[in-house]
Amino acid sequence: MEVFNIKNLSFSYPKSSKKALNNISLTIEQGDFVLLCGKSGSGKSTFLKMLKPQLTPAGSISGEIIFNRKNLIELSKKESAEKIGFVMQNPDSQIVTDKVYHELSFAMENLAYDREKIRLKSGEMASFFGLSNVFNNDTNSLSGGQKQLLNLASVLTLQPEVLILDEPTSQLDPLSAENFLNILKKLNRDFGITVIISEHNFEEIFDFANKVAVLDNGKVCAYNTPDKISVDLKNYDENHPILDAFPVSLRVYNILNRNYCNNVPLNINQGRKFLKETFNNNIKKLDEEKKITHVIKNKNVVISLKNIYFRYEKNGNDILKDFNLIVNKGEIYTLLGANGSGKSTAVKIISGILKSYHGKIKLSKNENIMYLPQNPLILFVKECVINDFELSDNRDKIGEISKIFGIEHLLYNHPYDLSGGEIQKAAIAKLMLFSPSVMILDEPTKGIDPFAKNELKKILKNLQKNGVTIIIVTHDTEFACSVSDRCGLLFNGNIISENSSKEFFGNNGFYTTSANKMSRGFYENAVLIEDIIKLCNLNGEKNA
């Protein structure tokens, strides 16, 4: 049975000549799990909001959306609230009350459910989502992962038929994100809830979906099952950037020009089976001269932290304990670790925002340090982006840097009107306008699409060539491995592991890249997809 039947849907924002959505037609069946893909600005968020009447933006609309054989605009507010659930990108933007139990009951109270039903549903959702131990807590005391689970639980108290999610894991650490996505899988497969979700990180979610839709400039350029979507997308554009965002297993399969069949690998386990059955493994690692290595020619120390201790409260626990770090001139150094391990605290101390109560910090003279916080909106104080950019001394470079980041069309927008990925790019662009010699980036890839990640990688590498030292905090292991010279793993307040990115991810058992997980047991030092491709080509096919 069709849940949504979308016919010739077009939409443009006020005062815009460009269509944000352009003649979209597709059908979503009951019980589908639809993954919506596309570059930032392709129309994903706009499309999802069109499926929820109360969130539909102002603008010019043509075409129609049929929901359960009824025009969507004919749904009452109560029907829309009960039948179509929506979870937003930023966990904080959806929470409206002060207590967890208030948040769980809020929607039901507004729809005049009886007290006994509210009590039952609130308790059931708290138990199912693991929120029982924080049931009486303040909502602002929750972690990002707990807040997003609370948002999902609150929506589900009304038992919607459809669940729409707009990049719900973009603000979460990897463990919280994986937990959240696994719950979505369970809701879809055990309870038949139709899920429509936009995501940038496909590694954990791709094989959950039974349909994948790719948006490009407001059009659906491909819509098919996960194992067939690559063929459709290549027919549309052989070099479409979203092909580089697909899971490692599928990208390896595509790059090696396999004949398309029913055994297309969609996750790491299937990818391992594909490698085992298809390729020899006599050559287990790349020769030394073929390794991708990062050489730091200049060993001048720019930043040195020795025996640093820090706590937020006088009688509180130490967040950093005997913390030591050395960063060299022109180096890209990345700190990784779980939430709460002290990564953001460490870079705030380096940038001067926080001060340690013990230890020594040395910074080379005349360094211009620029810091990107986890919430990039903090950097914006004006009513439109270009006014913030004009605060720098390099006004003549605004056009050039805006073009590099692809944000020329956003210069006259209010910062709060930008998407998560757009504000992230705008924030880094603003930092660059201040000609930093040291850039500290806290979660710079949060909310940005894979194409933008590749562009950011090129930008950081060019800055490095010009002598800029870069320190990154991230959960994004793939990005860290591809861009960093050295990586350090922070645990319990200090760095427990540090090495070149190749050795760091090659030696870690669990905290590593998807490429390393997929090739482990076949190839010893493959940490990037390029390494797997080289080794597969060197080994050759078994039946060749």
Secondary structure, DSSP 8 states (H G I E B T S, - for coil): -EEEEEEEEEEE-TT--S-SEEEEEEEEETT-EEEEE--TTSSHHHHHHHTSGGG--SSEEEEEEEETTEEGGG--HHHHHHHEEEE-SSGGGT--SSBHHHHHHHHHHHTT--HHHHHHHHHHHHHHTT-GGGTTSBGGGS-HHHHHHHHHHHHHTT--SEEEEESTTTTS-HHHHHHHHHHHHHHHHHH--EEEEE-S--TTTGGG-SEEEEEETTEEEEEE-TTTHHHHHHHH-TT-GGGGGS-HHHHHHHHTT----S----SHHHHHHHHHHHB--S--S--GGGS---------EEEEEEEEEE-SSTTS--SEEEEEEEEETT-EEEEE--TTSSHHHHHHHHHTSS--SEEEEEE-TT--EEEE-SSGGGG--SSSHHHHHTTSS-GGGHHHHHHHHT-GGGTTS-GGGS-HHHHHHHHHHHHHTT--SEEEEESTTTT--HHHHHHHHHHHHHHHHTT-EEEEE-S-HHHHHHH-SEEEEEETTEEEEEEEHHHHHHH-SSSS-HHHHHHTTT-SS--SHHHHHHHHHHH-BTT-
